[in-house]
């Protein structure tokens, strides 16, 4: 059972904050408390040669402080999509209570974790082949660029971020004999291309169902809006729990996640989500591990645009770390065939959202 609990691993530092070791950092990352991150195996020159964890700046700007506190001395400002080495994670100021984790950035200072996506940089070799029907792939670098043709000189389409998922349906080569994957965009029904070194085709072992032998009727999900927690049950036993971010009230718009009874009737391994305009909306390609519970589009899904789980801040969906959303995707019904991008049925795993 996953039960994130920083108190079980904390150690007092001389400054009075709580310092987590690298091993503890990685363990908490796997539990969904810090986001997903693993040690580096190999890196592109673009990311330098870090010896530890990487972090991508998520917001337009992020402030660096001398200590893990908003009241500490301001050191400098970092900007969106900068990538830096993270030395460790620290439990800092009592506020904000929902997220007290700070990251120590190498040679700079401390940044609140809500502004940083823990990432890694693993170069990939092209797959021997791509299945005829296509397959899911995930980004394994802090970000990669997508183009409308398999060439860096072609028009730029999107920037794809770490752990986003995409439906790959072809491997091709450019004039310099460099491998590219062709990706289908389900929202606009067009293709674009990403260099193969930045995408990992997800193996079948990571798509097989979890607890397949458990009766579907024994599985159920509870979401607590008050606690910002999701808990998955098999019978009376909690087998998984994680912090989430549900819908928020934005200005005069009430985007709260609705309470009530639902089912995970539709599942999609990757979804290009977009709504509104650049000022008030969003345009998010490659949203990973989507499990829908309403016809209007409310769903569980992985989240790469914030790292502030425990705080309501979505447009109604239930934001999770990508590994947590992937676990839920594999555990719930219906079971999506590995050669299908999506499955839509009349039934699914029971979900109850509590106010």
N, C-alpha and C positions, 0 to 999 in steps of 0.2 A: 504494500500500500504506500502510495506517495503522500507524505504529509510534511510539506515544507515547514521548518521550525528553526529559525535562526538561533534561538536560545540554546539549542542542543550543541551547537558547534562554536559558540562565541568564546573569545579570549580577550581579556582586557589588555589594551595597549598602554604604553606609558602616557599617552595624551588623554586617556580616559575614554576614547572611543573603542569600538570592538573590531579587532582586526581578524580577517579570515585568511587562513593559509591558502596557497594555490590549490591544494587538494580539496579543501572545503569549498573553495570558489567553484571548482568544476563539479563537485557533488551537488551543490545547491543549484547550479545551472541545470543539471539534469532533472532536478525536481521541479523546475519551472519557477523558482523564486527569483533567480537572477536573469532568466532567459537562457537560451541554449548556447553553449560554447564548449569547445574542446581544444586541447593543445594543438599547436601548429605542426604540420608535417612538412609542408613546403610552401613557399610564398613567391608571388610575382615580385619583380623588382619594384613595381609600382607601390607595393606596401612596405618596402624596405626589408630589413632582416631582423624582425623582432624576435626576442627569445621567449616571450610569453604570450598572454592573451591579447587579442586585438579588440578594439571598440570603434564603431562608426558613429559619428555624431548624427543624431536623428532630427534635431530641430534646426531652425534657421541659424540659431546661435546657441552656444552653451558656455556658461561661465565656469572658469577654473578658480578654485580657492586654495589657500595655503593649508587649510585643515578641512575635514569633512563637516562643514557647517556653512550655512548661508550668511552667518554673521562674521565669518573669518575674513581675512584679508583677500581681496580680489586680486588674482594674479594676471589673468588674460582671458580672452574670449576665443573659443573655437567655433568653426562654422560647419554648416551642414555638409555631410559626406567626407569630412576629414576623417582619416583613419589613424589611430594611435595605439601604442602598446599599453595594455593595462597590467599593472603590477599585482594588484590584489583588490579585494572588495572589503569595505569597512562599514560597520553599522555606526552611523553618525548621529546627527541631531534628533531629538525626540519627535520633531515635526519635519515633514509631514508623517503622521503616524502610520499611514498605509504603506509607505515606502521609505524606509530609513537607510537604504543601501546607497553607498557612495563608491565610486571607482577611483583608485589612485592611478593617474596617468603618468607614464614614465617621464621623468625630468620636468614635469609641469606642475602637478598638484592634484586636487581632488575635484571630480565632477559628479553631480548627482546622477544616479543611474537612470532616471527617467529620460535623460537626454542622450543615452548611449545604447546602441545595440551591440551586445557582445557578438563578435563574428570570428571566423577563422579564414585562412587563405590556403586552400588546397587545390593545386593544379590537377587537371584530369587529362587522361589520355582518351582519344575518341573510342567509342564502343566499336566492336567489330562489325556490328550491324544494328539497325533500328528495326524493331518489329513492324510488320506491314501495317497494322492498325495504329501504330504509334505507342508511346509509353510516357509515363511521367518522369520528369527530371527536376533536380533542384540545383540552385545556384550554390557553389561552394567557395566563392570569393566574396569579399565585402560588397562588391557590385560588379556587374558586367554591362556592356553596352549592346543594345539590340538595334539592328539596321534592317531596312526594307529589302536589301539585297545582301548576298554574302560577300561583302567588301567593306572595309573601313572607310572607303571613299564614298559609299552610298549614303543616302539620307538617313539620319539618325531617327530611330523610332521611340525607344524607351531606354531607361536605365533600370536594370533588374537587380534586386538586392538579395543579400544572403538569405538562404533558406526559402526564398520564393520558389514555387513549383510551376512547371510549364509543360505543355503537351508537345513532345517532340515527335515528328513523323517522318523525318528524313535526315540523313547525313550527306553533306555535300562538300565540295572542295573549291577553293577559289583559284585564281590564276597563279598564285604563289604556292599552290599545293598545301594550303592550310585548311584544316577541317572546321566545318561549321555545322551546327544543327539548325534545321528549319523548325520553327515553332508556330503552332496554330493559335490565333487569338480568337477565343470563343465569343467575345463581345462584338467585334467588328468583322468577323469572318474573313480575316486576312492572315497572311503569313509574314513573319519576320525571322531574322537570322542572328544567331549568337555564336561566337567562336567556341568550339567544343571544349577548350581547356577550362572553361568556367562553369560547365554543367556536368552533373553526375546523373546518369540514368539510374533510377531507383530500382534496386534489385527486388525480385519477387519475394524474397524472405522478409523484406520490410513492408510488404503489402498484404501479407497473409493475415487472416482474422486473429484477434486476441480472444482467448477463452471461447474458442469456437464450439467446444463441447458443452458449454453452459446454455441451457434453454433460453431462447430470446425473452420469454416471459419473466425470467429471473433477473434480467438486466434492467436497470432504471437509473435515471440521472436526476439529481436535485441541484438546482442553482439557487443560492441565497443572494438576493440583491442587497440585503443589509450587510452581509459579511463579504460580499464580492468573492464568493467561493463556489466551485463546482465540485460535486461529489458523485462518484459512480458506484453503484451497488450491484452486487450479485447476491440476490436474496437479501439478507440483513447485513451483509458484510460490505464495508467500504473497501473497494479495491483500488481506488484512485481518487486523489483530490488535488486541486490546484487553485491558485488565485486567478481571478479573471477581471476583466473590465467590461461592465455592461453599459447600457445606454445612459446618456446624461441629458440634462436640460441645458440647452445652448441658447442663451438669450431668451427670446420669447417662444422658442421651439422646444417642445417636450419630446425628446427622442428616447425616452426611457424604454428599457426592455419590458415587454408586457409580462405580467404574472399570469399563471394559469397552467393548464395541462396541454402538452404538445407531444409530437413524435418526430424522430429524425427520418422523415419520409423521403428525403432527397439528399444525395451525397455527390460531391464533385471534388476531385483531387486538386484542381486548380481552377481559379475563377478570376477573370478580369472584372473588378468591381469599380463602377464609376457612377457619379450622380452630380448634378448641379454644375456650377462653373468653377473656375480657378479660385475665385474669391471665397465662395461659400461651400463648394462641393469637394469632391475627391476623385482621383483617377489612379487606381491601384491595380496594376497588372500582376498576375501571379499570386493572388491571395491563396495560401495553401490550406488544404485539408478542411474543406467546407462541408458542414453537416447542417442542412436547412431544417427548420422546425416550423416555419410559416410560409404560406403562399406569397406573402409580401416580401420575403427575402431575409427574415431574421434567421441567423445561423450561428453555430459555433465555427470559429475559423482561426487559423494562425494569424499572427500580427507582427509586421516588421516595421511599422511606422511609429511605434512608441514602445517604451519599456517601463510602463507605470501601472502594472497590474495590481489590483486592489483598490483602484480608483475608478469610478464611473467616468467614461469618456468616449464611448462609441456612439454611433448613430442608431443604436438599437440592438446590434448584434452582440454576441458574447465573445469578446476578444480573449485569446489565449496565446501563450507562447507557441511557436510552431511545433516543438516536440510534444507538448500537451495536446494540441489539436490533432496531431498525427495519431497519438495513442487513442484518443476518443474516436477518430475516424475508423480506425482498425477494429475497435471494440464494439461499436454500435452496429445495428442492422438498419437498412439492408447491407449486404456485403457486395461491394463493387467489384466486378470481375477485373482482373489485372489488365486486360486489354481494352477496357472501357474507360472513357473519360468521365462518365457520369452514370448514375442510376437513380431513377425516380419511380417510387412504388406507392402503394396505398397504406403501407404499414411501416413501422420502424420502432426503434427503442423508445420507451416511454420517458418523457421529460416533464418534470414539474418545476416551475419557477416560482419561488417563494418571495414575497415582498420583504 
